[in-house]
Amino acid sequence: MTDFLEIELTKSLEFRCDFKSDIYGIHGESIFFPSIRQSGIKIDTGAHGILIPLRTLCWTDSQIKKLLDDAVKHSRKSLSVINGVESVNNISSAQLRNESESFIKSYKGVAISILADKIVVGDLEFKDVPVRVTPHTTGNILLGMDVIKKMDNHIGTSRITGETTLLACPEDAISQGYLDALDKHFGIKMI
């Protein structure tokens, strides 16, 4: 287990690694398999934050229903619509919050902001992390800029493998192992 990410670019030009989460008392995992396009978590500099389609984590219909019911009844401020490449929305987040319970619960583009008890990206563990979850969509789990911006990141051609490689480590936890990997892969010596 390392305290930094070391990821090779996939054939489809993405950085992906294993993902685990504990959200709403429910454990979920998505293991990265290079032959399965939407497995693991995708490092996405175009995403603002962490986005997790709950169906991708194999949440059951009853688990999703309970979370969605609680959000609609007790915390409408946590509701928003998804944007970006996987967007299916045609209304604003403010409009969504003012709709009926039945409309919100069936709206395919709804997202819920929630605090994840824990997420694990590769071997990096983060606790009490704000995430957005989608109850109806499937697809990519995205690690966005809210986490990436707090990391020291280097991408380049590895001198070891010859492959495009991402090394990333939380800025507040730079380790000797990370510094050694920077030197081995890229010839970068940091003091």
N, C-alpha and C positions, 0 to 999 in steps of 0.2 A: 504494500500500500504506500502510495506517495502522497506528498502534500502539495502537489501541483499537477496540472494537466499536461500530458504529452500525447498528442493526437496527430495521426497522419491524415492528409487530405484523401477523401474517398475518390473512387473513379467518377462519381457524379459531382465532384468538386465541392464537397461539403466536409465540415469538421463535425464528427459525431462521436459520442461515447455513451457508456451505460448511464442510466438514470434510475434513481429510486426516490420515493417520497412518502412522507407520512402527512396526510392532509385530512382534517376532520376525523381523525382517529382511524383512518383507513390507509393501509400500506399499499403502495403500487410500485411496479417496476417495469422498465422497458430496457431490455438488454440490446446493445447494438450488434446487429448481424450485418456485415457488409452487403449481403445479397438481398436484404430486405430494406427497401428505400426509406421507410418511415420508422425505423427502429431506433431506440436510444433517444438521446436529446441532441438537437441540432444547435450548434453555436451560430447565432444569427445576429450580426451587427445591425441589421435593418429592423430588428424588433426592439421596442422600447423596454419591455419587461419579460418576465417568464410567463409563457402561455402553455397551459396543459389541457389538452382535450382528455377529459376523464375516460371516455370510451377507449382511447388508445391505451390507457392504463388498466383496462378491463374492469372498470367499476361496473357493478351491477345496476340494473334499472332502479331497484329499490334504494340503493345507496345514493344514486344521482337524484332521485326524486326527493329524498329527505333533505339533502343539501339545498336543492332548488326551492323546496317548500319553505325551509327556514329563511333563506335569503329573501324571498318574496314577502313573507309575513313580517320579518323582524328587521331587515336591513336592506331596504331598497336602494340606499346609497351605494351599496356594494355592486349593484347591477350596472352593466355597460354593454355596448355592442362591440363585437370583434371587428377589427379593421385589418387592412393589409391584404396580402396575397390570398389568404384563406377566408376573406370576408364574405359574408352572406347578408350583411345588413343593408337596409334601405331606410332606416330611421335613426335618429340621434339617440344617444344614451339618455338624455333628459326626457325625450318622448317615450322611450321604453319604460322608464320608471313610473310614468303617469298612466300606463296602460292597465288593463284589468289583470287579475291574477292568472286567469286562463290564457290570455294572450301572451303574457311574459313566459309562462311555463312551456308554451308550445313554440315560442319564437326561436328559430334555428340559430340565430346570430347572437344569442345572449351569452354574456360572460359574467362571472362572479369573482369579485376581488376578495381574497381570503388570505389569512396568514397560515402558511404551511408550517407545521411543527418542525419539519426537517425535510431538506432535499439533499440528495447526494448526486453530484455530477462527476462522473469518473470515480475518483477516490476523494474528492473534495466534499466535505460536509458543511452545510449551512443550516443554521437553526433560526426559527421564527422569521421566515422569509415571506415577504408579500408576493403573491402569485395571482394570476388570473386563470380561472378554470372555465372550460366550456363543457356544458352538459350534453349537447347534442352533436357536436362535430367530432370527427376523427382526424387523424393526420399527425403532423409533426408536433412534438414537444419542443418548444423554443427556449433557449437561454438567451435573454436579451441584454441590452446595454446597461440596465440597472445593476447587473452583477459584473459584466465584463469590464465596465469602466473602473471598477474597484480592484482590478487585477493588473499585474505587470504582464504584458503580452508580447510575444515575439513569434513571427511567422517567417519562415524561409526554407531554403533547401538544406536538409540535414547533411552534414559532412559524413555522418555515419551510414545513413540509409540511402541517400540520394533522393529521398521523397520530400515533398512539401510538408512541413511539420509545424504544428502550433505548440508552443510552450506557454503556459499561463499559470500564474501563482497569485494568490491574494496579496495585495501590496503590504498589508499589515502582518504578513506571515512569510516573508521571503526566507527561504531555508538554504542551507548549504547544498542540499541535494538539487534544488532548483538552479542555483548558481553553477554547480558542476554540470548540469544538463545543458545550460546555455553555452558553456565553454565547449562541451563535447559536440553538440549539434551544430553550433553556429560560430564558434571561436570567439564568443563574447565573454569578456572577463569583467565582472562587476565587483566593485569593492564596497 
